[in-house]
Amino acid sequence: MNEGTPDLVASVPSLHCGRFVVDLSRPRVMGIVNMTADSFSDGGRHLELGDAVAHAERLIEEGADVIDIGAESTRPGAPPVPEDLEAARLLPFLQAMRDAPVPLSVDTRKPGVMARVLDAGASMINDVAGFASSDARGAVTRSDCGVCVMHMQGEPATMQVEPRYDDVVGEVAAFLDRRARVLVEEGVARERIAIDPGFGFGKSFDHNLSLLRGLSSTAAIGWPVLVGLSRKGMVGRLTGRPVAQRLAGSVAAALVAVGHGARIVRVHDVAATVDALRVWEATR
């Protein structure tokens, strides 16, 4: 993981996302907007443009520091969405939200979609494929957007079929560090890069728990860590609750992640998470 090269992976106190600079001296909240028909938690609720915009505006009012919009579900077993359909969902949303006071992040793994949404004003690209594609890296290199490099073993359709690791914490951290360094080598300023261990993306329940317990070592490699645990299967298994009843467990998971070094938590329930983080910060 080349931990001995602090010139490249020194602690980054902010994340640069186009015209925005997100101060990471305290934990930040990324609110989720799914313009999908089949996302595991809220598929179909915000598929229409008006519903998506209203939801995003509500999350901003509740304290979201970043809005992450996705138009293709990446839940286990999810089928791919054609590029033109994905873009057709995203572009009107970006136009409607062009004056938003926070960065708009787009959750996509398609280089063509990346290029189109960046032209339309997106401030960040969140790639579950970890910018494995040279075309994906090229799309963000030509921009000044923020980027989130996520780890996923396999593809959404098959990623939960017996995922295997010898050392899940070390392997995921090494992968993320390697991918982030490639982006820097190709021209992306390190102040624009965050990493995400990819909870639930090609990991078993035990893998996810190990990643959460070992998150501090992932944060120690120096890139700002973004974590998405909200309403996920791990929370459901720990609490015994269905998706719609995982608020408390999700907030607890976010606090654990922040306590282990995460600087951004990606959540569905922004208001509750913001309140919990305020209490956590006041009592540090």
N, C-alpha and C positions, 0 to 999 in steps of 0.2 A: 504493500500500500504506500510505500515511499513516505512514511511518516516523518522522515528526517529532512524534508525539503520545505521549511516553513515559508520560503519566499513565494511558493506557489499556493500553498493551502493554509496561509495564516488565517486567523479568525476574521470573518467578514461581518462587520457590524450592520450592514445594510444590503438590500437586494435591489439592484437597478433593473427596472422594468419600463423601458421606453422613457416616457416623460415623468415617470414616477420613481421615487426612491423610497423603498419600504424599510423603515428603521427596525432593525432586529435586536435592538438593545433590550426589548421585552418581547414576549411571545405574541405572535399575530394569528388572526383567525381568517381562514379562507372559507368563504361560503359556497356551497354547491348548488348549481342550477343544472338540472338534467333535462335537456330537450330531447327526450327519448321515450319510446313506447315500452321499453322492457328493462329499465334499470332496476336493480334488486330492491331498492328502497322506495322509490317514488316514481317509477316508470309511468308515463302518461299524464302525470299531474301538471307538468309544465311544458308539454309538447307544443302547444300553441304559443305563438309569439307574445300575445298579450299577457298570458299567464306567466310566461318566463320572465318578461320584463317586470311585471308586478312583484314576482317573487324576488328577483334580484334587488329591486328597490327596497323591499322590506328587509332583506338581509343586510343591506348597507345601513339602513336606519337602526338595525339591531346591533351594529358595530363591526360588521365584516370589514377587514382591511384589504381583502382581495376577493373578487368573484371568479369562480372557476366554472366555465360553461362547457358542457359536453353534449354532443349530438349523436354519439355512438356508445351504446352500453358495452362495458368491458367486464361485466360480471362473468363468472365461470359459465362456459357453454354458450355465451352470446354469439349470435351470427354477425358477420361484418355488415356494415352499412355502406352502400355505394358512395363514392366520393362526392358526386354531384348532389345527392340527397343530404349528406352531412353538411356540405357547404350551404345548401339552400336553407337549412335550419339556422345555421350560425350567422350568416351575413346580415340578415335583417335584424337580428338581435344586436349585433355590434353597432349597426347603424342607429338603432333606437337608443342604445346606451352610450353613444359616442361622447357624451358630456359627463359620464359617471365620474365621481370624485375619487374613485379607487381603481387600481389596475384591473383590467379584464383579462383573465387567463383562459386559454382555450385548451381543453383536454382532447387531444387528437394524436394519432400515430401516423397520419397520412401526410407526406411532404407537400402534396398538392393543396390540401386543405390548409396546412400551415402557411404557405405562401399567400393564399387568398385571404385568410383572416388577418394576417399581419398587414396586408395592404389595406384592409378594412378598419384597422385601428386597434387590433388586439395588442396588449402590452406584454403578454407572457405566453409561452407554449409549454404545456404539461404533457410530456410524451411517455406513455406507459411502456413503450418499446425502448426507452432509454437512448434515443438518438442513435440507434444501430445503423440506420440508413445514412449513407453519405448525402443523399438528397435532403433528408431531414436536417442534417447538420448544415447543409448549404443554405436552407431556407432561413434558419435562425442566424447564421453567420452574416447574412446580408442585411440583417435588421439590428436594432438595438434593444430588442425585447429581452425580458427575463426568460430563463429556461428552468424547467424542473426535469431532472434525469431520474427516471424511476426504474427499479429492477423488477423484471418479470421473467420467470422461468417458463418457457414455452409460449403458447398463444392462448387467448381467452377461451377458445373452444376446447382446449385440452389441458390447460395449465394445472388443473386440480387432479389430474390422473396420476397418482403416486409420485408427487414431487420428491426429489431426493437431494440431499446435501451431506457432505462430510462434516462441514462446519458452517452452518447457515449464516451466522453473524459475520465471520471472517470472509466468506465467499461473497456475500452481498456487498459488504463494505468495499472489498477489493474491486468488484465489478463497477460500483458507482464511482469510485475514485478514478479508475481507468477511463471510464466514459467521460467524466468531467474533464480530465486532463486532455483527452483528444479534442474536446470542444475548445479548450484554451489554445491548444496547438493550432487549431484551424481558424482562430481569430475571435472567439467569444471571450470577452473580458470576464475574469473570474468573479467579479462583483455581480454578474448577471446570472450566476449558476446556483441552484439549490439541488439537493438530492433527496430521493424518497425510497426507503427500503421496500416499498410495495407490499404492504401487509395484505395477505389474501390472494396475491398474484403468483401462483405457483408455489404455495407454501401450505403445509399442513397446520393443524391447530398447534402442535408442539413447536413447529418452526416459527410460527407467529409469536408465541410466548417467548421463545428464545430471543427473537429479534427485539422484542419490547424490553426484555430484561437487559439485553446487551446494547441498547440504543446509545448509551453514553460512549461506547467504543466506536460506534459509527460516527457520532458527532465529533469525536476526537480527531478524525482525519482532516477536519477543518472546513468542510463545506456546510453551509446552512442546511439543516435537516427539516424536511417537510414530512408530516405523518398523516396518513388517512386511515383512521380506525372507526369512524363514525358508522354505527348501526351494523357493522360487519359481523360475519359468522362467528368470529372469535368472541365478540361481545355476547352474542346470542348463546354460545355454548357455555360461557362462564356464568351467565345470569339465568339461563333457561327461559329467556324472553323471546317472543317473536319480534320481527323487524320493527313493528310499530310501537313496541314497548321498550326500546333500548336506549332511551334518553339518558337515564342515570348512569348506565354502564358505559355509554359513549363518552359522557363528560368525565367520568372517572378515568377512562383510558386516555383521554386527551391530557388530563393533569399528570398522569404517570409519564406520558411521553415527554411533556414539557419538563418535568422533573429530571428526566434522563437526557435532556439536551435538545429536544426538538424546538425549533424557532417558529415554525408555522404548523398549525393543525387545520386539516381540511375537514369540515364538518357540515352536517345538515342543519343542526340546531344551534344557530349562531348566538342568540340571546343568552341561552343557558350557559354556553361555553364561555362567552365573554364575562358573564357574572362570576363564574367559577374561577376564571383566571384572575379577575380583579381581587378576589379574596386570597387566592394563592400568592399573588404578588405582594399584597399588603402584609402577609405573615411570613415572608421569606426571612 
